[in-house]
């Protein structure tokens, strides 16, 4: 069963060259944070280019439940009238975050240092994902968390009545955990300090500074040290959301592996904590170029041009790059299957606790389509067949995971035989226009049973 209703079986049929302009949606990470920080500011924040996928809509609905006035003005234009730091109201109903781990973890952090109680749940996929990595530090602020065994949803958070600031070293490289701690620190007196040994995406730090929070980031012997002064009055902002590099990965990678393709993806955010995939593709020999590089709203942006690259070679991806491309390993493995030689990916155990166990899901699906894959707890490798060498022809299980679904549809575009999915409905959580966009470029994706 799909995350949001009836399953949607899909099939990607081998296609001719992909060409044109791919207008991918707004950045999901920035969209979530725009809504949450807008709700914590005093006054009206206006957002343009918001991603209107189900995950972000779930965050918008949650902000309304906590008392913010959130209005959809159409065309990706939204406004949020916030209540200020510590101003969240206690919600009347359970907060359903659907498939979105970012929603539930960041919102838990945002409310954990206010004297209110909220219960969170999600779909079958989200309710299997670990929450203790977030609730453990939140309890150090003085909050309490009661959930299912293994720290799983549904879960009730009782916010701290008298929060204390925290100094916390991240045990795992996770932007969600870091962001939850920083958002909780907003309503704690004094300074909250987060230390990360491996840098993760820094949208929360950038956006907190933009909203007027006192936040300092220093590089030290222990790693990256982030210091936030609590109880600020956040100022409302005008936010232009750049296009999502994680969504751009799919038309970009499809262009690299489908013969004759030439695709331009305009206005992509190239925050260095998010751009690891593009650096990796270039190292493999991809014909991928940046055009019109610029800065928009404090984030680096460029237009990406991707052309068919038949001479890509497998590489060993540096493990320290994992945090900057953790969501892109599934689609990277599809490119690796179309390169020559072996691509090795290490330091990726975080993939096992995403919307699905992405290592296992991709390994099984690739093997079913004729690709040799080896795997361990925090690594995997893909034996490439070279351009045009992927047999295809199998149906794969997407496990309610949007990135697994889109990755295998891209595989089917370049394989010798069509690749089918048991359920493509979860794609709507992050990239609701995926099928229409890819069809506009020349891809052939059809519903099975039509």
Secondary structure, DSSP 8 states (H G I E B T S, - for coil): -BTTBS---EEEE--S--EEE----B-HHHHHHHHHHHHHEEEEEEEES---SHHHHHHHHHHHHTT-EEEEEETTEEEEEEE-TT-----SS-EE-TT-HHHHHHHHHHHTTSS-EEEEE--TTGGGS--HHHHHHHHHHT-EEEEETTTEEEEEEE--SS----EEE-SS--HHHHHHHHHHHTTSSSEEEEEESS----HHHHHHHHTT--EEEEEETTEEEEEEESS--EE--EEE--B-HHHHHHHHHHHHHSTT-EEEEEEEE--TTT-HHHHHHHHHT-EEEEEEEEEETTEEEEEEEEE--TT-B--EE-GGGGGGSGGGHHHHHHHHHTSEEEEEEES-GGGGGSSS-HHHHHHHHHHHTT--EEE-SSEEEEEEE-TT---B--EE--TT-HHHHHHHHHHHHHSSB-EEES--GGGGGT-TTHHHHHHHHT-EEEETT-
